[in-house]
């Protein structure tokens, strides 16, 4: 009979099944997600800094200059 209590399972490391390695596609998706998150954080930080230094009118003028 197998003891399925958490303390008994934690003590028996010999029967642990190793985790499957990550596939290349999953690793690439995780890298892309991380890079996208870092870029979004950078853009938000720069936006808040510009908002705080020059005010909202500067950002609206900047957007209008790039789009117009």
ABEGO torsion letter per residue (X at the ends): XBBABAAAAAABAAABBBBBBBBAAAAAAAAAAAAAAAAAAAAAAAAAAAAAAAEAAAAAAAAAAAAX
